[in-house]
Amino acid sequence: MDRAQKSEMVTHLHDVFSNTGVVVVAHYSGLTVAQMTTLRSRMRDAGASLKVAKNRLAKLALKGTDAEHISDLFQGPTVIAYSADPVAAPKVATDFAKANEKFVVLGGAMGRTNLDATGVEALAKMPSLDELRARIVGMINTPATRIAGVLQAPGGQLARVLSAYATKDEAA
């Protein structure tokens, strides 16, 4: 990597640390290329990204950001998972760590909040933004459905009563 590429990488990582909802730092030592490819595709499917960066460049990029407090996590072979949705990257990272013992979640940051490994796991257990939106729409939609059912019930009962009288009169 020449000096221009390093400068570009630091700028990119600075943007990542400044503008994303959550950053997860993990060790990936011993993972095969196929496992890393699988992890990258899972992250992409969840709306998150994965980046392997040199620790020195990552520490330079952290300066002046809200996530500056996680610079001590960058030791050894580290990978950065990040997403705008505060749940997407931690969820994929913890699920992958459970399946692969060589992938170890160290911690991360959510804005100015420092997350250790248990904090990242707790964040992963929360529902995603899309799931929360679906629940809210369902909660809003349920009362309307119940009101429509209640309003339709008396009309249906009245129609059945009239039908019963009509058939009774015809039979007599």
C-alpha positions as CSV (number, residue, x, y, z in Angstrom):
1,M,0.0,0.0,0.0
2,D,1.5,3.3,-1.0
3,R,1.0,6.6,0.9
4,A,-2.0,7.8,-1.3
5,Q,-3.8,4.5,-0.7
6,K,-3.2,4.7,3.0
7,S,-4.5,8.3,3.1
8,E,-7.6,7.3,1.2
9,M,-8.1,4.3,3.6
10,V,-7.8,6.6,6.6
11,T,-10.3,9.0,5.1
12,H,-12.8,6.2,4.3
13,L,-12.5,4.7,7.8
14,H,-12.9,8.2,9.4
15,D,-16.2,8.5,7.5
16,V,-17.2,5.1,8.7
17,F,-16.5,5.8,12.3
18,S,-18.2,9.2,12.1
19,N,-21.3,8.4,10.2
20,T,-22.4,4.8,11.0
21,G,-24.9,3.7,13.7
22,V,-22.7,1.0,15.1
23,V,-19.1,-0.4,14.7
24,V,-18.1,-3.9,15.8
25,V,-14.5,-4.9,16.2
26,A,-13.5,-8.6,16.0
27,H,-10.6,-10.9,15.6
28,Y,-10.7,-13.2,12.6
29,S,-7.4,-15.1,12.9
30,G,-7.7,-18.6,11.4
31,L,-10.7,-18.0,9.2
32,T,-10.5,-19.4,5.7
33,V,-11.2,-17.3,2.6
34,A,-14.5,-19.1,2.1
35,Q,-15.6,-18.3,5.7
36,M,-14.7,-14.6,5.2
37,T,-16.6,-14.6,1.9
38,T,-19.6,-16.0,3.7
39,L,-19.4,-13.5,6.5
40,R,-19.1,-10.6,3.9
41,S,-22.2,-11.8,2.0
42,R,-24.2,-12.2,5.2
43,M,-23.2,-8.7,6.2
44,R,-24.2,-7.3,2.8
45,D,-27.5,-9.1,3.0
46,A,-28.2,-7.5,6.4
47,G,-27.3,-4.0,5.1
48,A,-24.0,-4.0,6.9
49,S,-20.4,-3.9,5.7
50,L,-17.2,-5.6,6.7
51,K,-13.7,-4.2,6.4
52,V,-10.3,-5.6,7.2
53,A,-8.0,-2.6,8.1
54,K,-4.5,-2.1,9.4
55,N,-4.7,-1.3,13.1
56,R,-2.4,1.7,12.8
57,L,-4.6,3.2,10.0
58,A,-7.8,2.4,12.0
59,K,-6.4,4.2,15.1
60,L,-5.5,7.2,12.9
61,A,-9.0,7.2,11.5
62,L,-10.6,7.1,14.9
63,K,-9.1,10.4,16.0
64,G,-11.7,13.1,16.3
65,T,-14.7,10.8,16.0
66,D,-17.3,9.7,18.7
67,A,-15.9,6.2,18.6
68,E,-12.3,7.2,19.5
69,H,-12.6,5.3,22.8
70,I,-12.4,1.9,21.0
71,S,-8.8,2.4,19.7
72,D,-7.5,-0.1,22.3
73,L,-9.4,-2.9,20.6
74,F,-7.2,-2.7,17.5
75,Q,-4.5,-5.2,18.4
76,G,-3.8,-8.3,16.3
77,P,-5.8,-9.3,13.2
78,T,-8.9,-7.2,13.5
79,V,-11.9,-6.8,11.2
80,I,-14.5,-4.0,11.4
81,A,-18.2,-4.6,10.9
82,Y,-20.4,-1.5,10.6
83,S,-24.0,-0.5,9.7
84,A,-26.4,2.4,9.8
85,D,-28.9,0.2,11.6
86,P,-27.7,-0.3,15.1
87,V,-28.7,-4.0,15.2
88,A,-27.7,-5.3,11.8
89,A,-23.9,-5.6,12.1
90,P,-23.9,-6.9,15.8
91,K,-26.6,-9.5,14.9
92,V,-24.6,-11.0,12.0
93,A,-21.3,-10.8,13.8
94,T,-22.6,-12.6,16.9
95,D,-24.4,-15.3,14.9
96,F,-21.2,-15.9,12.9
97,A,-19.1,-16.0,16.1
98,K,-21.4,-18.7,17.5
99,A,-20.9,-20.8,14.4
100,N,-17.1,-20.2,14.1
101,E,-15.0,-20.2,17.2
102,K,-12.1,-18.5,15.4
103,F,-14.2,-15.4,14.9
104,V,-14.1,-13.5,18.3
105,V,-16.1,-10.3,18.8
106,L,-14.0,-8.0,20.9
107,G,-16.4,-5.0,21.3
108,G,-17.5,-1.9,19.5
109,A,-19.1,1.5,19.6
110,M,-22.5,2.9,19.1
111,G,-21.9,6.6,18.9
112,R,-20.2,7.7,22.1
113,T,-21.3,4.5,23.8
114,N,-18.6,1.9,24.4
115,L,-19.7,-1.7,23.9
116,D,-17.9,-4.8,25.2
117,A,-18.5,-8.3,23.8
118,T,-21.6,-8.7,26.0
119,G,-22.9,-5.3,25.0
120,V,-22.6,-6.2,21.3
121,E,-24.4,-9.5,22.0
122,A,-27.2,-7.7,23.9
123,L,-27.6,-5.3,21.0
124,A,-27.8,-8.3,18.6
125,K,-30.8,-9.7,20.5
126,M,-32.8,-6.6,19.9
127,P,-35.3,-6.5,16.9
128,S,-34.1,-4.6,13.8
129,L,-35.5,-1.4,12.6
130,D,-37.6,-3.1,10.0
131,E,-39.0,-5.6,12.5
132,L,-40.0,-2.7,14.9
133,R,-41.7,-0.9,12.0
134,A,-43.6,-4.1,11.1
135,R,-44.7,-4.4,14.7
136,I,-45.9,-0.8,14.9
137,V,-47.9,-1.2,11.6
138,G,-49.4,-4.4,13.0
139,M,-50.4,-2.7,16.2
140,I,-52.0,0.2,14.3
141,N,-53.8,-2.1,11.9
142,T,-55.2,-4.4,14.6
143,P,-57.7,-1.9,16.1
144,A,-59.0,-1.0,12.7
145,T,-59.6,-4.7,11.8
146,R,-61.4,-5.2,15.1
147,I,-63.6,-2.2,14.6
148,A,-64.5,-3.4,11.1
149,G,-65.4,-6.8,12.5
150,V,-67.6,-5.3,15.2
151,L,-69.4,-3.1,12.7
152,Q,-69.9,-5.9,10.3
153,A,-71.2,-8.4,13.0
154,P,-74.6,-6.6,13.8
155,G,-75.3,-6.2,10.1
156,G,-74.6,-9.9,9.5
157,Q,-76.8,-10.9,12.4
158,L,-79.6,-8.6,11.2
159,A,-79.4,-10.2,7.7
160,R,-79.6,-13.7,9.2
161,V,-82.6,-12.8,11.4
162,L,-84.4,-11.3,8.3
163,S,-83.5,-14.4,6.3
164,A,-84.8,-16.7,9.0
165,Y,-88.2,-14.8,9.2
166,A,-88.4,-14.9,5.4
167,T,-87.9,-18.6,5.3
168,K,-90.3,-19.1,8.2
169,D,-93.0,-17.1,6.4
170,E,-92.4,-19.1,3.2
171,A,-92.7,-22.4,5.0
172,A,-95.9,-21.4,6.7
